[in-house]
């Protein structure tokens, strides 16, 4: 489905995936919250003693450029992919405080807190690893213990 926005307004009166599109100001706020949440991964890494980008990349189990993108919140509009999240949560050096932040992010993204459509959220959850889904089902206090 193609959606055309006018220069005058980014609000659309059309539907996508059976859901009304969000007004542009509301969507911008949601995307800002998403970027802020992702940047918290870097803050948690620094608090755990992983200060340099190289150390943070190793802890996250990703290359330095991917770590930089995550830490700076310069990701695409859709946020972190399920594939990237799966890769990160399986990293052996990932601190439990970072894992807890990732689980929070996953729960919020799956709940639609960042403006994704029902179909996008469903695809996202389907692609998450079973191990991450089992952490999502545990109480928050158990997430840190599971790490």
N, C-alpha and C positions, 0 to 999 in steps of 0.2 A: 504494500500500500504506500503510495507516495503522498507526502504531506508538504504543502507549500505554505510558508510563513510570509506574511507581508512585512515590509520594513517598518510599518507603523506599529505593529504589534506582533509579538511572538505567541500570543494566545491563539489557540486553534479551536474551532468549534466542531472539529471532526473527532472521530473515535479511533483508538488504536487497540487492537486485541480486545475489543468490546468494552474498553475502559475510556472515559473521557481523559483527554490530555490535560496535564496540569498547567496552570497559568505560569508564565515565565518567571515571575518573581518568586513564587513558591518553589519552582523547580531549581532555581539558582540557590536558594537557601538550603535545599536538600543536598545538592551537589557540594556546597561548601561544607556542610556537616560531614559528608562522606570524605572529603579531602582532609578535614581536620581529624577524623577518626583514623585514617590511614597514617597521617603524620605522627599520631600517638605511638605507632609501632616504633618509630625512630627514637622517640622520647623514652620509651620503655627499654629499648636496647641500650641507650646511653646510661640510664639509671642502673642497668645490670652490668655496666662496665665495658660495653662494646662501643667505643668512642669513634674510631675511624670508620670510614666507609668500607674499607677492606674487612675489618673485624665484623661489622654489621652484616656485610654480604655473606661472610662465612657462617655467622650465626643463623641467618635466614636461609642458607643453602641456595643462594642465587648468585648470579654474577654481579659485579660492582655496579654496572649501569642500571640493572634492575633494582638493586638496593637503593641507589641514588634516587631513582624515580619514586620508589615507595616512600623513602624518608622525606623527600621534598613534597610529596603529594601531587606530583606532576603526572598523574595517570590519565588515561582516557576517561571520557564521560561515564563509562560503565563501571569504573572502579577496577578492583583487582579481579581477575578471572578465577574461576574455580580451579583451573589447572595450576595457576600460580600459588593459590592458597594451599592446595594439596601438597605442592612441592615444599612450601615453607613449613607446614606443620609436621612434615616427616623429617625435617632437618634435625640431626642428633644434638646440636649445640643450642637449639632454640630455648631461651629462658622461659620458665613457666609464666612469668608476668606478660611476656610478649604473646605467648600462646593464648592466654586469657583475653588479651586485647583482640586477637584475631577471631576468637570464638564470639566475642561481643559484636565485632564487625559483621561476621557471617550471620548472626541472629538478626541484626538490624537490617542487613541487605535482604535477607530472605523475607523479612516482615514488610518490606516495601518502604522503609524509612528514607531511602535515597532516590525515590521517584521512578523506580523500575516498574515496568508493567507486570501483570500477573504471569504472562508467558515467559518473560525474561527471568523472573524470580524462580519459576518452576524449573527452567533449564539450568539455572545456577545451582539450585539445590540438588538436582539430579546428577550433576557432574561432580559434586563434592565426594571426597573419599568416605568410605564407611567409618574409618577411624575418627575422622573429624565429626561426622554425624553422631557418633557415640559420645563424644565430648560435649556436643551441643545439648544432649538429652540429660546430662548430669547437672546437679545443682551447681551454681557458680563457685561455691567453696570447694567442690570436688574437682573442678577443672584444674586448679593449681596443683592439686595432689596427683592428678593423672599424668601430669607432665613429669 
